[in-house]
Amino acid sequence: MPNKKTDEESLEEAPYEKVMERLAATVEALERGDLVLEEQIRRFEEGVKLVRRGQALLDEAERKVEVLLDDGGTAPLEDTEGGGTE
């Protein structure tokens, strides 16, 4: 069984693409309909958290784009994958 605390911590750090991958897998598991009720509830809760994280990331990206468009300058992008922004 996965460590819930570790999963939640990694979700808080997860980039948008990873969030969407996990959300797609969660939806697929729920749609199969072969999970027991407790697992369905756990997966649904995970899905809600993933949607919220994804929305927060999109909101942040939108704010950065608005800053760029309003100021004509640049807004620093976070390096969420450790690859740099060169």
Z-matrix of the N, CA and C atoms (Angstrom, degrees):
N
C 1 1.457
C 2 1.528 1 108.92
N 3 1.347 2 118.58 1 133.00
C 4 1.464 3 121.78 2 -178.87
C 5 1.517 4 111.66 3 -63.95
N 6 1.320 5 114.70 4 151.73
C 7 1.460 6 121.12 5 176.93
C 8 1.519 7 108.01 6 -78.62
N 9 1.338 8 117.44 7 113.58
C 10 1.455 9 122.37 8 -174.84
C 11 1.525 10 112.30 9 -60.80
N 12 1.337 11 117.30 10 -42.91
C 13 1.464 12 120.73 11 -178.92
C 14 1.519 13 110.39 12 -63.13
N 15 1.334 14 117.32 13 -44.74
C 16 1.463 15 121.17 14 178.86
C 17 1.519 16 110.98 15 -62.73
N 18 1.335 17 117.25 16 -41.60
C 19 1.462 18 120.98 17 178.51
C 20 1.523 19 111.48 18 -61.91
N 21 1.345 20 117.01 19 -42.99
C 22 1.458 21 120.50 20 179.90
C 23 1.516 22 111.44 21 -67.40
N 24 1.328 23 117.26 22 -39.95
C 25 1.463 24 120.82 23 178.00
C 26 1.521 25 110.09 24 -64.54
N 27 1.328 26 117.09 25 -42.68
C 28 1.466 27 119.32 26 -179.51
C 29 1.526 28 110.62 27 -68.49
N 30 1.322 29 117.77 28 -31.52
C 31 1.458 30 121.20 29 177.33
C 32 1.519 31 110.53 30 -64.81
N 33 1.322 32 117.49 31 -39.14
C 34 1.459 33 121.19 32 179.34
C 35 1.520 34 111.92 33 -64.27
N 36 1.320 35 117.62 34 -24.21
C 37 1.457 36 123.27 35 -178.48
C 38 1.532 37 112.29 36 -100.67
N 39 1.315 38 117.33 37 -12.20
C 40 1.462 39 121.70 38 -171.20
C 41 1.527 40 112.51 39 -66.58
N 42 1.331 41 116.69 40 136.63
C 43 1.465 42 119.76 41 174.69
C 44 1.532 43 110.33 42 -72.86
N 45 1.297 44 115.93 43 164.17
C 46 1.470 45 122.58 44 -175.39
C 47 1.534 46 112.25 45 -53.66
N 48 1.315 47 116.89 46 -44.31
C 49 1.465 48 120.06 47 -176.93
C 50 1.530 49 111.71 48 -61.94
N 51 1.319 50 116.76 49 -41.07
C 52 1.468 51 120.43 50 178.47
C 53 1.524 52 110.77 51 -67.39
N 54 1.326 53 116.21 52 -39.29
C 55 1.462 54 120.53 53 177.89
C 56 1.521 55 109.50 54 -59.67
N 57 1.315 56 116.93 55 -45.43
C 58 1.462 57 120.48 56 -178.92
C 59 1.522 58 111.92 57 -66.73
N 60 1.334 59 117.94 58 -36.63
C 61 1.469 60 121.15 59 176.61
C 62 1.532 61 110.26 60 -62.29
N 63 1.336 62 115.74 61 -46.91
C 64 1.463 63 120.00 62 179.93
C 65 1.520 64 111.11 63 -65.15
N 66 1.328 65 117.04 64 -38.45
C 67 1.457 66 120.63 65 178.98
C 68 1.524 67 110.41 66 -64.37
N 69 1.319 68 117.23 67 -43.46
C 70 1.464 69 120.79 68 178.93
C 71 1.532 70 110.85 69 -61.41
N 72 1.326 71 117.04 70 -42.13
C 73 1.465 72 120.90 71 178.80
C 74 1.529 73 110.79 72 -65.33
N 75 1.322 74 116.53 73 -38.15
C 76 1.457 75 121.04 74 179.48
C 77 1.526 76 110.38 75 -66.20
N 78 1.316 77 116.92 76 -45.68
C 79 1.469 78 121.26 77 178.99
C 80 1.527 79 109.98 78 -62.21
N 81 1.319 80 116.57 79 -43.25
C 82 1.464 81 120.55 80 179.27
C 83 1.528 82 110.99 81 -59.81
N 84 1.334 83 116.89 82 -44.26
C 85 1.465 84 120.93 83 179.46
C 86 1.526 85 110.93 84 -62.61
N 87 1.324 86 116.90 85 -40.83
C 88 1.462 87 120.22 86 179.40
C 89 1.526 88 111.60 87 -68.44
N 90 1.322 89 116.58 88 -37.94
C 91 1.461 90 120.53 89 -178.35
C 92 1.525 91 112.65 90 -70.01
N 93 1.335 92 117.17 91 -26.78
C 94 1.473 93 119.90 92 178.54
C 95 1.520 94 110.68 93 -61.54
N 96 1.333 95 116.29 94 -34.89
C 97 1.453 96 120.31 95 176.73
C 98 1.518 97 114.91 96 76.93
N 99 1.321 98 118.23 97 15.19
C 100 1.466 99 120.25 98 -177.82
C 101 1.526 100 113.32 99 -104.58
N 102 1.318 101 117.45 100 13.23
C 103 1.463 102 121.67 101 -179.23
C 104 1.525 103 110.29 102 -94.41
N 105 1.327 104 115.48 103 147.77
C 106 1.460 105 119.31 104 173.65
C 107 1.518 106 108.28 105 -70.81
N 108 1.316 107 116.06 106 161.67
C 109 1.456 108 121.36 107 -174.15
C 110 1.525 109 112.77 108 -54.72
N 111 1.335 110 117.59 109 -45.17
C 112 1.462 111 120.66 110 -178.45
C 113 1.530 112 111.39 111 -60.74
N 114 1.327 113 116.39 112 -40.36
C 115 1.467 114 120.55 113 178.75
C 116 1.523 115 110.83 114 -70.16
N 117 1.319 116 117.44 115 -37.01
C 118 1.465 117 120.42 116 176.16
C 119 1.524 118 110.22 117 -60.59
N 120 1.310 119 117.03 118 -43.96
C 121 1.468 120 120.70 119 179.75
C 122 1.518 121 110.16 120 -64.57
N 123 1.337 122 117.27 121 -44.34
C 124 1.463 123 120.90 122 178.99
C 125 1.530 124 110.32 123 -60.20
N 126 1.322 125 116.93 124 -45.06
C 127 1.467 126 120.38 125 179.98
C 128 1.521 127 111.18 126 -66.25
N 129 1.333 128 116.78 127 -38.27
C 130 1.463 129 119.77 128 177.82
C 131 1.529 130 110.27 129 -62.61
N 132 1.334 131 117.04 130 -44.86
C 133 1.465 132 120.99 131 178.01
C 134 1.528 133 110.19 132 -59.75
N 135 1.324 134 116.44 133 -43.05
C 136 1.465 135 120.03 134 178.00
C 137 1.528 136 109.92 135 -61.09
N 138 1.325 137 116.90 136 -42.50
C 139 1.454 138 121.10 137 179.23
C 140 1.519 139 112.45 138 -60.14
N 141 1.326 140 116.22 139 -41.80
C 142 1.470 141 120.23 140 178.26
C 143 1.523 142 110.21 141 -62.19
N 144 1.343 143 116.84 142 -44.31
C 145 1.466 144 120.46 143 178.64
C 146 1.531 145 111.06 144 -63.23
N 147 1.323 146 116.62 145 -39.42
C 148 1.462 147 120.20 146 179.14
C 149 1.522 148 111.32 147 -65.45
N 150 1.315 149 116.89 148 -41.43
C 151 1.471 150 120.63 149 177.96
C 152 1.525 151 110.19 150 -61.91
N 153 1.328 152 116.32 151 -43.48
C 154 1.470 153 119.92 152 179.62
C 155 1.521 154 111.43 153 -64.00
N 156 1.330 155 117.17 154 -42.24
C 157 1.472 156 121.08 155 178.46
C 158 1.529 157 109.90 156 -63.97
N 159 1.316 158 116.66 157 -45.09
C 160 1.458 159 120.21 158 178.95
C 161 1.519 160 111.85 159 -60.51
N 162 1.328 161 116.45 160 -42.79
C 163 1.464 162 120.31 161 179.03
C 164 1.516 163 111.30 162 -64.97
N 165 1.330 164 116.44 163 -39.69
C 166 1.465 165 120.02 164 178.54
C 167 1.529 166 110.51 165 -62.72
N 168 1.323 167 116.78 166 -40.77
C 169 1.469 168 120.38 167 178.49
C 170 1.524 169 111.31 168 -65.76
N 171 1.327 170 116.50 169 -40.44
C 172 1.469 171 119.62 170 177.41
C 173 1.523 172 111.33 171 -65.88
N 174 1.327 173 116.79 172 -40.55
C 175 1.469 174 120.53 173 177.74
C 176 1.523 175 110.77 174 -60.90
N 177 1.334 176 116.10 175 -43.22
C 178 1.459 177 120.83 176 179.04
C 179 1.529 178 111.02 177 -62.80
N 180 1.313 179 115.99 178 -43.43
C 181 1.469 180 119.96 179 178.86
C 182 1.531 181 110.23 180 -63.49
N 183 1.323 182 116.79 181 -41.05
C 184 1.463 183 120.61 182 179.12
C 185 1.531 184 111.26 183 -62.17
N 186 1.335 185 116.47 184 -42.34
C 187 1.471 186 119.85 185 178.13
C 188 1.529 187 110.93 186 -61.50
N 189 1.316 188 116.77 187 -40.42
C 190 1.463 189 120.30 188 -180.00
C 191 1.526 190 110.89 189 -65.98
N 192 1.313 191 116.67 190 -39.91
C 193 1.469 192 120.37 191 177.95
C 194 1.526 193 109.87 192 -65.55
N 195 1.320 194 116.83 193 -41.29
C 196 1.466 195 119.89 194 178.15
C 197 1.530 196 111.03 195 -61.47
N 198 1.327 197 117.36 196 -40.39
C 199 1.463 198 120.90 197 177.53
C 200 1.523 199 109.31 198 -61.87
N 201 1.308 200 117.01 199 -44.37
C 202 1.461 201 120.47 200 179.83
C 203 1.524 202 111.39 201 -61.62
N 204 1.313 203 116.50 202 -43.27
C 205 1.456 204 120.20 203 -178.03
C 206 1.528 205 112.06 204 -73.12
N 207 1.307 206 117.87 205 -38.11
C 208 1.462 207 121.53 206 -178.30
C 209 1.523 208 112.47 207 -72.84
N 210 1.314 209 116.69 208 -44.02
C 211 1.457 210 121.18 209 -174.32
C 212 1.526 211 113.64 210 -91.13
N 213 1.299 212 116.50 211 -16.03
C 214 1.452 213 118.88 212 -175.62
C 215 1.525 214 112.17 213 68.81
N 216 1.319 215 116.32 214 8.57
C 217 1.460 216 121.67 215 -179.32
C 218 1.507 217 110.91 216 -105.83
N 219 1.316 218 114.17 217 -149.63
C 220 1.450 219 119.19 218 179.20
C 221 1.511 220 110.12 219 -125.92
N 222 1.314 221 115.56 220 152.05
C 223 1.464 222 122.29 221 174.56
C 224 1.516 223 106.86 222 -118.13
N 225 1.334 224 117.26 223 132.99
C 226 1.463 225 118.71 224 -179.18
C 227 1.522 226 111.52 225 -65.97
N 228 1.311 227 116.33 226 135.54
C 229 1.456 228 121.58 227 175.90
C 230 1.507 229 108.33 228 -97.55
N 231 1.332 230 116.46 229 137.71
C 232 1.452 231 120.32 230 177.99
C 233 1.512 232 109.65 231 -72.62
N 234 1.318 233 115.56 232 143.14
C 235 1.458 234 122.02 233 176.23
C 236 1.505 235 107.68 234 -92.82
N 237 1.362 236 117.13 235 89.94
C 238 1.451 237 120.46 236 -174.91
C 239 1.513 238 113.40 237 -84.67
N 240 1.336 239 117.82 238 -10.59
C 241 1.453 240 119.50 239 -178.37
C 242 1.512 241 112.52 240 -116.80
N 243 1.320 242 118.18 241 4.38
C 244 1.442 243 121.03 242 176.58
C 245 1.502 244 115.22 243 74.74
N 246 1.340 245 117.10 244 15.23
C 247 1.449 246 119.66 245 -176.33
C 248 1.513 247 115.08 246 -96.34
N 249 1.315 248 118.39 247 -10.02
C 250 1.463 249 120.39 248 -178.84
C 251 1.506 250 111.47 249 87.12
N 252 1.341 251 115.27 250 165.88
C 253 1.468 252 120.18 251 -178.57
C 254 1.516 253 109.93 252 -125.17
N 255 1.288 254 116.95 253 49.76
C 256 1.461 255 120.69 254 -177.04
C 257 1.492 256 111.90 255 -87.95
